[in-house]
């Protein structure tokens, strides 16, 4: 796994995200008692010290094997380019913080296991370093790092320090108390500039060896949104229109019936653009037939409010289209990125089950429709999921970071949530709904709207390369 491991903890009805810098697996502690002597067993050398290589993933029954949809005369070249890109992806997203570490049973070494972070090219004291050992004639500890140096204060005469300012620090003393006084002042200095990486510290005493992680991160400058005092300063409505001006005008009239001042952004890639007028409407003209995701990108790029509400151009606001309710859920659970509603009081949501697989073949992905996870605390009508219907409220900055792939021009809603898997925390709420206009589609619109065989093949080929997938199943 790359980057940070996220765990979702529900505490006092509040959804919280805990970022862990490493995985610590603690082996069962036990003692071997012999009269009055307590012996600490050595850590077995057979225990793994790194994450095992991922094996091939298992394609669910009914999956599409993506390599079967690639041009045979281009297959080898595509695989080579994909392999190169995947290696670069791993270089950007993995670090030593992904290494699997084991804590020694009954180790006398005390050290931080989570939460110790330093800024690039800066120094800070390593918190919590201590040695807890029985009576010895002398004590010696060794600390080693690879992406920085270790320093400590000038020690008292009874303590010897070797390697201060280097990657290996040795501390010796006949006094355990004085040795610990020096340990609590050991500092780590990052010597490698990287905005998000880490270092592993080896901490040794006699036959005991512990390894713990230091996160090296450039802190983020906060980007905050002023929520203002009403819904118009909190939410922007965004839509994309193509060959459906009549439906778009009905949608805009229904929005104004319930939200008279809220801003509406329209991305328009019609062949013969018409002039759309109205207060608080921003109309952006695109080159003709650029497609749905290109239009989504344009519309969302112009949003300046904390949230935006995505709607299709043939939707219809009703008394049950309560944007405020969706905002309430998002504000109560600030870790959420997307909250979907229902279309004509019918919810559509799905879960994505992804197995990484091994490097050569790629991963396995299963989109399982109508599969929800557990409820959002305090909102029993809302459930976590991986993807939702085209009517959703979203955190603007979160969606802008994921983006919509403009290569996908039609029938591409699920692909946004596939790209956002692991980045977007998604929920669906059944008590907020929007209606759908009952209008026959023109032959010209159907020509562009309905997918052709070439479109389906293109999407499968895109998943093979871009998402490094071996197979995909839609269920």
C-alpha positions in Angstrom: 0.0 0.0 0.0 1.3 3.5 -0.7 1.1 6.7 1.3 -0.9 6.6 4.5 -3.2 3.9 5.8 -6.6 5.4 6.6 -8.8 3.8 9.3 -12.4 5.0 9.9 -13.3 5.3 13.6 -16.8 6.0 14.8 -16.6 7.8 18.1 -19.5 9.5 19.8 -21.5 9.5 16.6 -18.8 11.4 14.7 -17.0 9.9 11.7 -13.3 10.4 12.1 -10.3 9.6 9.9 -7.1 8.5 11.5 -4.0 8.6 9.5 -1.4 6.0 10.4 2.1 6.4 9.2 2.9 2.7 9.4 1.5 -0.7 10.2 2.6 -2.2 13.5 1.8 -5.8 14.2 2.4 -6.7 17.8 3.3 -10.3 18.5 1.8 -11.9 21.5 3.7 -11.1 24.6 4.8 -13.9 26.9 7.4 -14.7 29.5 9.7 -17.7 30.2 9.9 -18.0 33.9 12.9 -19.7 35.5 12.8 -19.2 39.3 13.3 -15.4 39.7 14.7 -14.8 36.2 12.6 -13.4 33.4 14.0 -14.2 30.0 12.9 -12.4 26.8 12.8 -14.7 23.8 14.5 -13.6 20.6 12.4 -12.5 17.7 12.2 -15.4 15.3 14.3 -14.8 12.1 11.5 -16.4 10.1 9.2 -13.5 10.7 8.8 -11.4 7.6 10.2 -7.8 7.7 8.5 -6.5 4.6 5.2 -6.6 2.8 4.9 -9.8 0.8 4.6 -9.4 -2.9 1.1 -9.3 -4.2 0.0 -12.5 -5.9 -2.4 -12.7 -8.9 -5.9 -11.4 -8.0 -9.0 -13.5 -8.6 -11.4 -12.3 -11.3 -15.0 -12.7 -10.1 -17.1 -15.0 -12.3 -18.5 -13.1 -15.3 -15.6 -10.6 -15.4 -14.2 -9.2 -18.6 -10.6 -10.1 -19.2 -9.3 -6.8 -20.5 -6.3 -8.1 -22.5 -8.8 -9.8 -24.7 -10.1 -6.4 -25.8 -6.7 -5.1 -26.9 -5.5 -5.0 -30.5 -3.3 -8.1 -30.8 -0.7 -6.3 -32.9 -0.2 -3.6 -30.2 -0.4 -5.9 -27.1 3.3 -6.3 -26.4 4.0 -2.6 -26.8 1.1 -1.6 -24.6 2.2 -3.9 -21.9 5.7 -2.5 -21.9 4.5 1.1 -21.7 2.0 0.2 -19.0 4.7 -1.6 -16.9 6.9 1.5 -17.2 4.1 3.8 -16.1 3.2 1.5 -13.2 6.7 1.5 -11.9 6.7 5.3 -12.0 3.4 5.3 -10.2 4.8 3.1 -7.4 7.8 5.4 -7.1 5.5 8.4 -6.5 3.1 6.7 -4.1 5.1 4.2 -2.0 7.7 4.8 0.6 9.4 3.0 3.5 6.3 3.8 5.5 4.6 1.0 3.7 7.0 -1.6 5.2 5.5 -4.1 7.6 7.1 -3.9 11.0 6.9 -6.2 14.0 7.3 -5.2 17.6 9.5 -7.5 19.7 7.6 -9.3 22.5 8.6 -7.8 25.9 11.2 -5.6 24.3 13.0 -3.3 26.7 13.1 -0.6 24.0 10.6 2.2 24.1 10.0 4.3 21.0 7.3 6.1 19.1 5.2 3.8 16.8 2.8 6.4 15.3 2.5 10.2 14.8 6.2 11.3 14.8 6.5 13.6 11.8 9.3 16.0 10.8 9.4 18.6 8.1 11.9 18.1 5.2 15.4 19.4 6.0 14.5 20.2 9.6 15.2 18.8 13.1 13.1 17.6 16.0 13.6 15.5 19.1 12.5 11.9 18.7 9.8 11.6 21.4 9.7 8.7 23.9 13.1 7.1 23.4 13.9 5.1 26.6 15.6 1.8 27.6 13.9 -0.3 30.3 16.4 -3.0 31.2 17.4 -4.9 34.4 20.7 -4.3 36.2 23.8 -4.5 34.0 27.4 -3.4 34.5 27.0 -1.2 31.4 24.5 -0.3 28.8 24.8 0.4 25.1 22.2 1.4 22.5 22.6 2.0 18.8 20.3 4.0 16.5 20.6 4.0 12.7 18.8 6.0 10.0 19.2 6.4 6.2 17.6 9.7 5.1 18.9 11.9 7.9 21.3 12.3 10.8 21.0 11.8 14.6 22.3 14.3 17.1 22.1 14.8 20.9 23.1 17.3 23.5 26.6 17.3 25.0 26.5 14.3 27.3 27.7 14.2 30.9 31.1 12.6 31.6 29.5 9.3 32.6 28.0 8.8 29.1 29.9 8.2 25.9 28.3 9.3 22.6 29.7 8.3 19.2 28.5 9.4 15.8 26.6 12.6 16.8 25.7 14.3 13.5 25.9 11.0 11.5 23.5 8.3 10.4 24.6 5.9 13.3 24.5 7.0 16.9 26.0 4.9 19.7 25.3 5.8 23.3 27.1 3.9 26.2 27.0 4.4 30.0 27.2 2.4 33.2 24.2 4.3 34.4 20.8 3.5 33.0 19.3 6.7 34.3 22.0 8.9 32.7 21.7 6.9 29.4 18.0 7.6 29.3 18.6 11.3 30.1 20.7 11.4 26.8 18.1 9.3 24.8 15.3 11.8 25.5 17.4 14.5 23.8 18.2 12.6 20.6 17.1 14.6 17.6 16.5 13.5 14.0 17.4 15.9 11.2 16.0 15.2 7.7 18.6 15.6 5.0 16.5 14.7 2.0 13.9 17.0 0.6 10.7 15.3 -0.2 7.1 16.5 0.4 5.9 13.1 1.6 8.3 10.3 2.4 9.7 8.7 5.5 12.7 7.0 7.2 13.0 3.9 9.3 15.0 4.0 12.5 16.7 0.9 13.8 17.0 0.9 17.6 19.2 -1.8 19.2 20.1 -3.0 22.6 21.9 -6.3 23.1 19.9 -8.9 21.1 16.9 -6.6 20.9 16.2 -4.7 17.7 13.2 -2.4 17.0 12.4 -0.5 13.9 10.0 2.4 13.9 9.0 4.9 11.3 9.5 8.7 10.9 7.2 10.5 8.5 8.8 13.3 6.6 6.2 15.6 5.3 5.8 19.1 4.1 2.8 20.5 6.0 -0.1 21.8 3.9 -1.2 25.3 3.9 -5.0 25.2 4.8 -7.4 26.2 2.1 -10.7 27.2 3.7 -14.1 28.2 2.3 -16.2 30.9 3.8 -19.6 29.3 4.2 -21.4 32.6 4.5 -24.9 32.7 5.9 -27.1 31.1 3.4 -27.3 28.2 0.9 -26.3 30.5 -2.0 -22.9 31.1 -0.4 -22.4 27.4 0.3 -23.4 25.6 -2.8 -23.2 26.1 -6.6 -25.3 24.0 -9.0 -23.4 22.6 -11.9 -24.6 20.8 -15.1 -23.6 19.9 -18.6 -25.9 20.3 -21.6 -25.9 18.9 -25.1 -28.8 19.0 -27.6 -31.3 19.5 -24.8 -31.9 23.2 -24.4 -35.6 22.7 -23.8 -35.0 20.4 -20.9 -32.2 22.7 -19.6 -34.7 25.6 -19.4 -37.2 23.5 -17.5 -34.4 22.5 -15.1 -33.4 26.2 -14.6 -37.0 27.2 -14.0 -37.4 24.5 -11.4 -34.2 25.5 -9.6 -35.4 29.1 -9.4 -38.7 28.0 -8.0 -36.9 26.8 -4.8 -33.5 28.6 -4.9 -33.9 32.0 -6.4 -30.4 33.3 -5.9 -28.2 30.2 -6.1 -25.5 30.3 -8.8 -25.8 27.8 -11.7 -22.9 26.9 -13.9 -23.7 25.4 -17.3 -21.0 23.8 -19.5 -22.3 23.7 -23.1 -20.9 21.7 -26.0 -23.8 22.1 -28.4 -23.2 22.5 -32.2 -25.3 25.6 -32.4 -25.0 27.3 -29.0 -27.9 29.4 -27.8 -27.7 32.4 -25.4 -28.8 31.5 -21.9 -29.8 34.4 -19.8 -30.7 34.8 -16.2 -29.4 36.1 -12.9 -26.6 34.1 -11.3 -26.2 31.8 -14.3 -22.7 31.3 -15.8 -22.8 29.8 -19.3 -19.6 28.4 -20.7 -19.4 27.5 -24.4 -17.1 24.6 -25.4 -16.0 23.2 -28.7 -18.8 21.0 -30.1 -19.4 17.4 -28.8 -16.5 17.3 -26.4 -18.3 15.0 -24.1 -19.7 14.7 -20.6 -16.5 14.4 -18.6 -14.9 17.3 -20.4 -18.0 19.4 -19.5 -17.9 18.3 -15.9 -14.3 19.4 -15.6 -15.1 22.8 -17.0 -18.1 23.3 -14.8 -16.4 22.2 -11.6 -13.3 24.2 -12.3 -15.4 27.4 -12.1 -17.0 26.6 -8.7 -15.9 29.0 -5.9 -18.2 27.7 -3.1 -17.3 24.9 -0.6 -19.8 22.5 -2.2 -21.3 22.0 -5.6 -24.5 20.0 -6.5 -24.2 18.0 -9.7 -27.4 17.6 -11.8 -28.2 16.4 -15.3 -29.8 18.9 -17.7 -33.0 16.9 -17.8 -33.6 16.7 -14.0 -36.3 18.6 -12.2 -36.3 20.1 -8.7 -39.2 19.3 -6.4 -40.2 20.0 -2.8 -38.0 17.0 -1.9 -34.9 18.4 -3.5 -33.6 19.8 -0.2 -30.0 20.8 -0.7 -29.7 22.0 2.9 -30.2 18.4 4.1 -27.2 17.2 2.1 -25.1 20.2 3.4 -26.1 19.3 6.9 -24.8 15.7 6.5 -21.5 16.9 5.0 -21.0 19.6 7.7 -21.7 17.1 10.5 -19.2 14.6 8.9 -16.4 16.7 7.4 -14.5 13.6 6.3 -17.2 13.0 3.6 -16.4 14.1 0.1 -19.6 13.1 -1.8 -23.2 12.6 -0.7 -25.7 11.3 -3.2 -29.4 11.6 -3.2 -32.1 9.7 -5.0 -33.6 10.0 -8.5 -37.4 9.9 -8.5 -37.0 8.5 -4.9 -35.0 5.6 -6.2 -31.4 5.3 -5.0 -28.6 4.1 -7.2 -25.3 3.3 -5.5 -22.6 0.7 -5.7 -19.5 -0.6 -4.0 -16.2 -1.1 -5.6 -14.2 -4.2 -4.6 -10.6 -3.9 -5.7 -7.8 -6.4 -5.4 -4.4 -5.0 -6.4 -3.0 -8.2 -7.9 0.5 -8.7 -9.1 2.5 -6.2 -11.1 2.5 -7.9 -14.5 -1.2 -8.7 -14.9 -2.7 -6.0 -12.8 -5.7 -5.8 -10.5 -9.3 -7.1 -10.4 -12.2 -4.7 -10.0 -15.8 -5.6 -9.2 -18.5 -2.9 -9.3 -21.3 -4.3 -7.2 -24.6 -2.4 -7.7 -26.9 -1.7 -4.8 -24.2 -2.6 -2.3 -24.0 -0.2 0.6 -21.7 -0.3 3.6 -22.8 0.9 7.0 -24.8 3.9 8.0 -23.4 7.4 8.7 -23.6 8.0 12.5 -26.4 10.3 13.4 -28.0 9.9 9.9 -29.6 6.5 9.6 -31.1 7.4 6.2 -27.5 7.7 4.9 -25.1 4.9 4.1 -21.5 4.8 3.0 -20.9 3.5 -0.5 -18.3 3.7 -3.3 -20.4 5.5 -5.9 -23.8 7.2 -6.2 -26.3 8.5 -8.7 -25.7 11.5 -10.9 -27.5 13.7 -8.3 -24.9 14.4 -5.6 -23.4 17.1 -3.4 -19.6 17.2 -3.4 -16.8 18.9 -1.7 -15.3 21.1 -4.4 -11.6 20.8 -3.7 -11.9 17.0 -3.2 -13.5 16.4 -6.6 -11.1 18.9 -8.3 -8.2 16.8 -7.1 -9.6 13.6 -8.6 -11.1 15.2 -11.8 -13.0 13.7 -14.7 -11.1 12.0 -17.5 -12.0 13.9 -20.7 -11.2 10.8 -22.7 -14.6 9.5 -21.6 -17.3 11.2 -23.6 -20.4 9.3 -22.7 -21.7 6.6 -20.3 -18.9 7.2 -17.9 -20.3 8.0 -14.5 -18.9 5.0 -12.6 -15.4 5.7 -13.9 -15.1 8.9 -11.9 -15.7 6.9 -8.7 -13.2 4.3 -9.8 -10.6 7.0 -10.2 -11.6 8.3 -6.8 -11.5 5.0 -4.9 -9.4 5.6 -1.8 -9.5 9.3 -2.3 -13.2 10.1 -1.9 -15.4 9.1 1.0 -18.9 8.7 -0.4 -22.3 8.3 1.1 -25.9 8.0 -0.2 -29.0 9.5 1.5 -32.5 8.4 0.6 -34.4 11.3 1.9 -33.4 13.9 -0.6 -34.6 13.3 -4.2 -34.8 15.0 -7.6 -37.2 14.3 -10.4 -36.6 13.4 -14.0 -38.3 15.0 -17.0 -40.3 12.6 -19.2 -39.2 13.8 -22.6 -38.6 11.6 -25.7 -35.0 11.8 -26.9 -34.4 13.1 -30.4 -32.7 10.8 -32.9 -29.8 13.2 -33.2 -29.3 13.1 -29.4 -29.6 9.3 -29.3 -26.9 9.1 -31.9 -24.4 10.7 -29.6 -25.8 9.5 -26.3 -26.0 5.7 -26.8 -22.7 3.9 -26.6 -21.4 2.0 -29.6 -19.3 -1.1 -29.6 -16.2 1.0 -30.2 -17.0 3.1 -27.1 -17.2 0.0 -24.9 -14.0 -1.4 -26.3 -12.3 1.9 -25.7 -13.3 2.0 -22.1 -12.0 -1.6 -21.4 -8.7 -0.7 -23.1 -8.5 2.4 -21.0 -9.1 0.4 -17.8 -6.3 -2.0 -18.8 -3.7 0.7 -19.2 -4.8 3.7 -17.0 -6.1 1.7 -14.0 -3.7 -1.2 -14.4 -6.5 -3.8 -14.4 -6.5 -7.4 -15.4 -10.3 -7.7 -15.4 -13.5 -5.9 -14.5 -17.0 -7.0 -13.6 -20.1 -4.9 -13.6 -22.8 -6.4 -11.4 
